[in-house]
Amino acid sequence: MKREELLAQLKDDYLVRALGFNGEVRAFAIRSTKTVYEAQLRHQTTPVVTAALGRTLTIGAMMGTMQKGDTRVTLKVEGDGPIGKIIVDADAKGQVRGYVSHPRVEMDTYVNSDGLTKLKVGDAVGRGNISVIKDLGLRDFVGGQSPIQTGEISEDFTYYFAVSEQSPSVVGAGVLVYPEDESVIAAGGLIVQLMPGASEETIAALEQRVAALKPISILVGEEKTPEEMLSLVLGESFEILDTIPVAFNCTCEREKLATAIVALGPDEIQAMIDEDGGAEAVCHFCSEHYQYDVEELQSLREKSLERA
């Protein structure tokens, strides 16, 4: 079955932004199943890589909607584990894309204390750093970095918010995968943050609710909606600020990749013409393939000569 047909069977993803505890807590909840499954299909990731990339995509989509206007946010998880780097890029409109250095890494599973079979995501990611870079436009970038704590992604971004943005937060993301065919069963997540000046009573009440919360992987497995997940941490009385559609969407274009070919220089382009009779460019983020024939390469070579 083609990718489009598989994805058409799934509900569209969306994210909810809300305020609770009389405006002292803000929260984001997301269903990201379709988004993560599209990433899996595009990159042909194994279950453990799908879990790592999917959690990062889920968190990235939520962090993207924390931005304003045309600001984009890039998440980099750079561990020393076998999957290499995870790169996720998102905007404020719920559009997210991402890739991983080594999509076909295999890892053993284990059974946790609850009797659930778990993927060794932490071992696959390893230790290193996570970085968050915000593109404000006009080549203006801001960002922060923190060490990877566990490699399980959610805990690492909880730590990032605390030390790099000084924002006490709870971050959770879960991905369930069928190991037999590597398809995605469910994916989703939460980010809960204390607003400045939150009272001690609010902090204590929120801590109680978070402590009682089931693991996100269980909640998404139970097909909890974003609204239902929010009610578990904010109570029944919370204010929904907005609901944002979420989707895997790449900004690559044929012309952009042609510009990258021009940057290779006239000699490299001539070698493509002489040795290969054409060229193929592949987008890292979405794995789309773009073909360039000899005539197109000759035109790109002329542009490269003009820049030399």
N, C-alpha and C positions, 0 to 999 in steps of 0.2 A: 504494500500500500504506500502511496506517495506521501511525502511530508505534509502537504496541504490537506490531504484527506484524513490523516491521523489527527492533525490539530483541529480540524473542523468538528470533530466529535467532542471536543472539550468546551467547557464554559469559558467565556472570556474572563481574564483576570482583572482585578481592580484593587484599589487601595483606599482606605478610609483614614482621614485625619480627624482627630477629636480632642476635646478638652474634658477633663474630669476633675473631681474634688474642687469644685467652685473655681476652676481655671488655674489651679495650682499644679496640675499635671497635664502634659500633652502626650498624645499617643498616636502611633501609626500602626495600622494592621493591614495585611495584604494577603490576597490569594494569588499565588504566582505559578500555579501548576502548568498552565499552558506556556508561559514564558520559559520556564525551566525545561520543559519537554522540547520546545523548539530549539533551545541551545543544545540539548542532548542529541537531537536528530541532526542538527547542522554540524556538530563537531564529533559525533559518534563516540561520546564519552562512555567509559565504563561506569558501573554503579558508584564506586567510591569517588570518582572524579565528578560525576554528576552531582553527588551530594555536596562536594566542596564548591564547585562552580555555582550550583543552584543556590546554596546558602548565600554566597557572595552576591549573586544577581538579585536575590530577594532583599537583602540589606541595602544594596546599591539603589534599587528602585525606591525604597523608602527614603534613603538619604538624598536622592535626587529631588524628591518633592519637598525637602527642607529648603531648597534653594529658591531664589527669586529670579523672575525674568528668564533670560537666556543663559544663565549660569549653568554650567555642566560640572558634574563631579566624577572624578575617576578614582576608583578603589584599586589598590595594588596589594596583593598578598604575596610576598616574596619569601617563601620558606625554602629550606634546604632538603625538603622531601622529594620523592620521585616525580611528583606531578609538576614541579617547577613553579612558574609564576601563574597567578590568577589575575587577570585584568578585567575590570568591569567599568563601563562608562554609562552614565545616566543623566537625564535632564529633569527639569521641574514638571514636565508634562506626563510622566509615567513611562517614557520611552527608555529602554535599557538594552545594552548589548554586552557581550563578554566572551572571553576565551581563556584557555589554559595552555601552558606550554606543551604538556604531554597528556593527551586525552585518553590514551589506552592503557593506563597503569592499572594493574590488577593487585588487589590486596585481600588478605583473608578477613573474614568477619569474626565477630565474637558475640557471646551472649552476656548481657549486662545483668545487674542484680535484680531487675524486674522480669528477667526471663525473655527479654526482647533481643532479637538478632540485630547487631549494630555493625555499621561500616567503620573501618579504622581511618576516619578522616584525618584525625590529628597526626597519625603516622605518615599519611600520604602528603600532608602539607609540610610537616617538619617545623623547624624553628627559624626565625629570621625577623622580618619586620612587616608591618602593614603601613601603607601610606594612603592618605586621602588628599587629593589635589583638586581644588576648585578653580575652574576656568571662568573668570569673570568677564572675558571678552577683551579684545584689543591687547592681547598678549599679557594680560594681567592675571597672575596666578597666585593663590594662597594655598597653604596646606599644612598638614601635620603628620607626625609619624609616631608609632609606638611599637614595642617588641611584641611578637607573637607569644601569647601566653600558653595556649594548649594546641593550637592548630585546628580546633573545632569550629572556628570562624565566629560563632556568636559571642563566645567569651572574649575573643580577641577584640571585637568591636566594642563590647561593653567596656573593656579596659581602655581602648582608644578614646572613647568619649570622656572617660573620667580623667585621664592624664593629659590628653592633647587639647580637648575642648572644654575641660573643666565643667562638664555637664553630666551630673549623676544620671545614669541611664541603665535600663535593662534591655538587652538586645537578644532576640531569639529568632532563629530561622530553622525550619525543618524541611527535609526532602525525603520522600519515600519512593523507593525504586523497586520495580520487579527485576530481580537478578536474572530470571530466565531469558527475558528479551530486552532488558536494559531500559524499558519504558518507565516513565515517571507516573506514579500513582497520584501523588499529591505533593504540593509545596506551598509554603506560606510563612508568615513571620509577624513579629511584633517589635516595635521600639517604644519604650515608655520612658519619659524624661520628666524630672522634677523642674518646675519653673523657679526662677529666682524668688526667694522669699517664701517658699513653701513652709507651712507651719509644721511643728513637731508632730501634731496630731495626724496631719496628712501623711507625713513620712512614715509614721508607725502603721497607719492603716494600709498604705500602699505596700509596705514591706510584708504585711500579713497576707495580702492578696497574692503577691508575687510568690511567696513561699508556698502557698497552696496551689499554685498553678501547675497543671500537668506539663510535661515536656511538649514543646511545640510540635515535634514530630507526631506525638499522639493526637494533639488537637487537630492537625491537618489531616491525619488519618481518619479522624471522626468527622471530617468534612465540616468543621466549624467555619462559619463565615467570618469575614473580618469584623463585622458588627458583634457577633457572638464572642469572639476572642476579646474584643474591647470591653464587653460587659463583665468578663471574668476578672479584669484588672481594675476597671474604673467603677464597677457597680452598674446598676440599671439606669442611673441618672447621669448621663454624660451628653455633651453637646457635639454633634457631628459638624465639623467645619466644612468639609467637602469630600466628595467621592471622585476618584481619579482613575480612568481606565489605564491599565498597565499592559505593556506588550514588548516583546523582543523586537527591536527595530534598529537596523544599522544605517548609518549615514554614508556608507561608502557609495561611490558612483564611478562609472567607467572613466569619466574625465579626471577624477581625483587620482585614480591608480595610473592613468596615463601620465600625469604630472610626476608621479614617483618614477616611472620609467625614464622620463626625460632627465631626471636628476642623476641617473646612472652614468650619463655621459655618452658621447657619440661612439666611442670605441666599443663599449659594452653593448650598445644597441646594434651596432654593425655585426657584432659576433652573433647576436640573436638572429639576425637576418641570414648570415652566411651559414651558421651551424644548425639552426633549428627551423629556419623558414617561417618564423613567427614567434609569438611569445604568449605566455599565459600568466596572468596576475591573479593572486588569490588573496582575498581580504581575511586578515587574521580574525576579525571580530565575528564574521558571519559565514566564512568559508565559501562565499560566492566566487565563482571562477569567471574571469574576463579574458576573452581571446583577442589577440591583435595580430592581423595578417601582415605580410611584408610591406604592403603599401602604407598601412598605418604606421608601421615601425619606421619607414623611411621619412614620413612626415614628422614623427617624434624626434628622429635623429636630426632633422633640420632645425627643429626648435632647440635641441640641445646644443648644436653648433652655434646658434645665435646667442646663447647664454654664456658660451665659453669665453 
